[in-house]
């Protein structure tokens, strides 16, 4: 089930709504800092302070998967 903050971001990409108990929201937040590692690290630290938030490793794995999808989608095939 998608949370209200995720729904809000789908309606308006710059909604700024995040729920720190939602993995998708946490991933969006960290990705919004990309490629600034210092800012992303600060966001991860903020996420970790909230009760019931996904763990750091879970968020980082989700971020890695999203970045990999972006890279794959951005690569164009050179074979006809």
PyMOL commands that place a pseudoatom at each C-alpha (Angstrom):
pseudoatom trace, name=CA, resn=UNK, resi=1, chain=A, elem=C, hetatm=0, pos=[0.000, 0.000, 0.000]
pseudoatom trace, name=CA, resn=UNK, resi=2, chain=A, elem=C, hetatm=0, pos=[1.278, 3.445, -0.884]
pseudoatom trace, name=CA, resn=UNK, resi=3, chain=A, elem=C, hetatm=0, pos=[1.358, 6.120, 1.820]
pseudoatom trace, name=CA, resn=UNK, resi=4, chain=A, elem=C, hetatm=0, pos=[-0.254, 9.561, 1.483]
pseudoatom trace, name=CA, resn=UNK, resi=5, chain=A, elem=C, hetatm=0, pos=[3.120, 11.268, 1.028]
pseudoatom trace, name=CA, resn=UNK, resi=6, chain=A, elem=C, hetatm=0, pos=[3.961, 8.948, -1.891]
pseudoatom trace, name=CA, resn=UNK, resi=7, chain=A, elem=C, hetatm=0, pos=[0.558, 9.631, -3.451]
pseudoatom trace, name=CA, resn=UNK, resi=8, chain=A, elem=C, hetatm=0, pos=[1.132, 13.354, -3.008]
pseudoatom trace, name=CA, resn=UNK, resi=9, chain=A, elem=C, hetatm=0, pos=[4.514, 13.147, -4.743]
pseudoatom trace, name=CA, resn=UNK, resi=10, chain=A, elem=C, hetatm=0, pos=[2.953, 11.312, -7.682]
pseudoatom trace, name=CA, resn=UNK, resi=11, chain=A, elem=C, hetatm=0, pos=[0.401, 14.098, -8.075]
pseudoatom trace, name=CA, resn=UNK, resi=12, chain=A, elem=C, hetatm=0, pos=[2.971, 16.869, -7.654]
pseudoatom trace, name=CA, resn=UNK, resi=13, chain=A, elem=C, hetatm=0, pos=[6.649, 15.963, -8.043]
pseudoatom trace, name=CA, resn=UNK, resi=14, chain=A, elem=C, hetatm=0, pos=[7.757, 18.835, -5.813]
pseudoatom trace, name=CA, resn=UNK, resi=15, chain=A, elem=C, hetatm=0, pos=[5.262, 18.154, -3.022]
pseudoatom trace, name=CA, resn=UNK, resi=16, chain=A, elem=C, hetatm=0, pos=[8.007, 17.901, -0.380]
pseudoatom trace, name=CA, resn=UNK, resi=17, chain=A, elem=C, hetatm=0, pos=[5.952, 15.409, 1.633]
pseudoatom trace, name=CA, resn=UNK, resi=18, chain=A, elem=C, hetatm=0, pos=[7.845, 12.511, 3.191]
pseudoatom trace, name=CA, resn=UNK, resi=19, chain=A, elem=C, hetatm=0, pos=[6.909, 9.915, 5.785]
pseudoatom trace, name=CA, resn=UNK, resi=20, chain=A, elem=C, hetatm=0, pos=[10.002, 8.512, 7.463]
pseudoatom trace, name=CA, resn=UNK, resi=21, chain=A, elem=C, hetatm=0, pos=[8.344, 5.172, 8.212]
pseudoatom trace, name=CA, resn=UNK, resi=22, chain=A, elem=C, hetatm=0, pos=[7.884, 4.570, 4.448]
pseudoatom trace, name=CA, resn=UNK, resi=23, chain=A, elem=C, hetatm=0, pos=[10.803, 3.057, 2.519]
pseudoatom trace, name=CA, resn=UNK, resi=24, chain=A, elem=C, hetatm=0, pos=[9.712, 4.697, -0.740]
pseudoatom trace, name=CA, resn=UNK, resi=25, chain=A, elem=C, hetatm=0, pos=[9.585, 8.139, 0.918]
pseudoatom trace, name=CA, resn=UNK, resi=26, chain=A, elem=C, hetatm=0, pos=[13.003, 7.647, 2.500]
pseudoatom trace, name=CA, resn=UNK, resi=27, chain=A, elem=C, hetatm=0, pos=[14.409, 6.581, -0.851]
pseudoatom trace, name=CA, resn=UNK, resi=28, chain=A, elem=C, hetatm=0, pos=[12.914, 9.638, -2.580]
pseudoatom trace, name=CA, resn=UNK, resi=29, chain=A, elem=C, hetatm=0, pos=[14.385, 11.906, 0.093]
pseudoatom trace, name=CA, resn=UNK, resi=30, chain=A, elem=C, hetatm=0, pos=[17.904, 10.508, -0.213]
pseudoatom trace, name=CA, resn=UNK, resi=31, chain=A, elem=C, hetatm=0, pos=[17.700, 10.528, -4.018]
pseudoatom trace, name=CA, resn=UNK, resi=32, chain=A, elem=C, hetatm=0, pos=[16.690, 14.192, -3.922]
pseudoatom trace, name=CA, resn=UNK, resi=33, chain=A, elem=C, hetatm=0, pos=[20.180, 14.919, -2.550]
pseudoatom trace, name=CA, resn=UNK, resi=34, chain=A, elem=C, hetatm=0, pos=[21.988, 12.905, -5.225]
pseudoatom trace, name=CA, resn=UNK, resi=35, chain=A, elem=C, hetatm=0, pos=[24.875, 13.335, -6.064]
pseudoatom trace, name=CA, resn=UNK, resi=36, chain=A, elem=C, hetatm=0, pos=[25.664, 15.416, -2.932]
pseudoatom trace, name=CA, resn=UNK, resi=37, chain=A, elem=C, hetatm=0, pos=[26.913, 12.716, -0.540]
pseudoatom trace, name=CA, resn=UNK, resi=38, chain=A, elem=C, hetatm=0, pos=[27.140, 15.034, 2.472]
pseudoatom trace, name=CA, resn=UNK, resi=39, chain=A, elem=C, hetatm=0, pos=[23.517, 16.091, 2.075]
pseudoatom trace, name=CA, resn=UNK, resi=40, chain=A, elem=C, hetatm=0, pos=[22.398, 12.497, 1.482]
pseudoatom trace, name=CA, resn=UNK, resi=41, chain=A, elem=C, hetatm=0, pos=[24.259, 11.405, 4.622]
pseudoatom trace, name=CA, resn=UNK, resi=42, chain=A, elem=C, hetatm=0, pos=[22.501, 14.111, 6.646]
pseudoatom trace, name=CA, resn=UNK, resi=43, chain=A, elem=C, hetatm=0, pos=[19.148, 12.940, 5.318]
pseudoatom trace, name=CA, resn=UNK, resi=44, chain=A, elem=C, hetatm=0, pos=[19.951, 9.338, 6.239]
pseudoatom trace, name=CA, resn=UNK, resi=45, chain=A, elem=C, hetatm=0, pos=[20.863, 10.471, 9.751]
pseudoatom trace, name=CA, resn=UNK, resi=46, chain=A, elem=C, hetatm=0, pos=[17.540, 12.314, 10.041]
pseudoatom trace, name=CA, resn=UNK, resi=47, chain=A, elem=C, hetatm=0, pos=[15.653, 9.241, 8.859]
pseudoatom trace, name=CA, resn=UNK, resi=48, chain=A, elem=C, hetatm=0, pos=[17.434, 7.061, 11.437]
pseudoatom trace, name=CA, resn=UNK, resi=49, chain=A, elem=C, hetatm=0, pos=[16.241, 9.306, 14.289]
pseudoatom trace, name=CA, resn=UNK, resi=50, chain=A, elem=C, hetatm=0, pos=[12.563, 8.546, 13.591]
pseudoatom trace, name=CA, resn=UNK, resi=51, chain=A, elem=C, hetatm=0, pos=[10.863, 5.582, 15.280]
pseudoatom trace, name=CA, resn=UNK, resi=52, chain=A, elem=C, hetatm=0, pos=[9.862, 2.712, 12.991]
pseudoatom trace, name=CA, resn=UNK, resi=53, chain=A, elem=C, hetatm=0, pos=[11.903, 4.060, 10.085]
pseudoatom trace, name=CA, resn=UNK, resi=54, chain=A, elem=C, hetatm=0, pos=[13.469, 1.537, 7.709]
pseudoatom trace, name=CA, resn=UNK, resi=55, chain=A, elem=C, hetatm=0, pos=[17.088, 0.775, 8.521]
pseudoatom trace, name=CA, resn=UNK, resi=56, chain=A, elem=C, hetatm=0, pos=[19.978, 2.602, 6.895]
pseudoatom trace, name=CA, resn=UNK, resi=57, chain=A, elem=C, hetatm=0, pos=[21.002, -0.462, 4.885]
pseudoatom trace, name=CA, resn=UNK, resi=58, chain=A, elem=C, hetatm=0, pos=[17.475, -0.987, 3.595]
pseudoatom trace, name=CA, resn=UNK, resi=59, chain=A, elem=C, hetatm=0, pos=[17.255, 2.643, 2.452]
pseudoatom trace, name=CA, resn=UNK, resi=60, chain=A, elem=C, hetatm=0, pos=[20.695, 2.512, 0.826]
pseudoatom trace, name=CA, resn=UNK, resi=61, chain=A, elem=C, hetatm=0, pos=[19.828, -0.713, -1.008]
pseudoatom trace, name=CA, resn=UNK, resi=62, chain=A, elem=C, hetatm=0, pos=[16.631, 0.875, -2.307]
pseudoatom trace, name=CA, resn=UNK, resi=63, chain=A, elem=C, hetatm=0, pos=[18.603, 3.948, -3.441]
pseudoatom trace, name=CA, resn=UNK, resi=64, chain=A, elem=C, hetatm=0, pos=[21.125, 1.695, -5.233]
pseudoatom trace, name=CA, resn=UNK, resi=65, chain=A, elem=C, hetatm=0, pos=[18.303, -0.111, -7.038]
pseudoatom trace, name=CA, resn=UNK, resi=66, chain=A, elem=C, hetatm=0, pos=[16.723, 3.166, -8.147]
pseudoatom trace, name=CA, resn=UNK, resi=67, chain=A, elem=C, hetatm=0, pos=[20.041, 4.525, -9.402]
pseudoatom trace, name=CA, resn=UNK, resi=68, chain=A, elem=C, hetatm=0, pos=[20.675, 1.306, -11.303]
pseudoatom trace, name=CA, resn=UNK, resi=69, chain=A, elem=C, hetatm=0, pos=[17.233, 1.568, -12.939]
pseudoatom trace, name=CA, resn=UNK, resi=70, chain=A, elem=C, hetatm=0, pos=[18.024, 5.158, -13.934]
pseudoatom trace, name=CA, resn=UNK, resi=71, chain=A, elem=C, hetatm=0, pos=[21.342, 4.095, -15.458]
pseudoatom trace, name=CA, resn=UNK, resi=72, chain=A, elem=C, hetatm=0, pos=[19.721, 1.207, -17.332]
pseudoatom trace, name=CA, resn=UNK, resi=73, chain=A, elem=C, hetatm=0, pos=[16.948, 3.416, -18.657]
pseudoatom trace, name=CA, resn=UNK, resi=74, chain=A, elem=C, hetatm=0, pos=[19.464, 6.060, -19.724]
pseudoatom trace, name=CA, resn=UNK, resi=75, chain=A, elem=C, hetatm=0, pos=[21.625, 3.684, -21.725]
pseudoatom trace, name=CA, resn=UNK, resi=76, chain=A, elem=C, hetatm=0, pos=[20.731, 3.422, -25.380]
pseudoatom trace, name=CA, resn=UNK, resi=77, chain=A, elem=C, hetatm=0, pos=[21.307, 0.302, -27.364]
pseudoatom trace, name=CA, resn=UNK, resi=78, chain=A, elem=C, hetatm=0, pos=[24.034, 0.634, -30.003]
pseudoatom trace, name=CA, resn=UNK, resi=79, chain=A, elem=C, hetatm=0, pos=[22.831, -2.399, -31.955]
pseudoatom trace, name=CA, resn=UNK, resi=80, chain=A, elem=C, hetatm=0, pos=[20.065, -1.969, -34.529]
for i in range(1, 80): cmd.bond("trace and resi %d" % i, "trace and resi %d" % (i + 1))
show_as sticks, trace
zoom trace
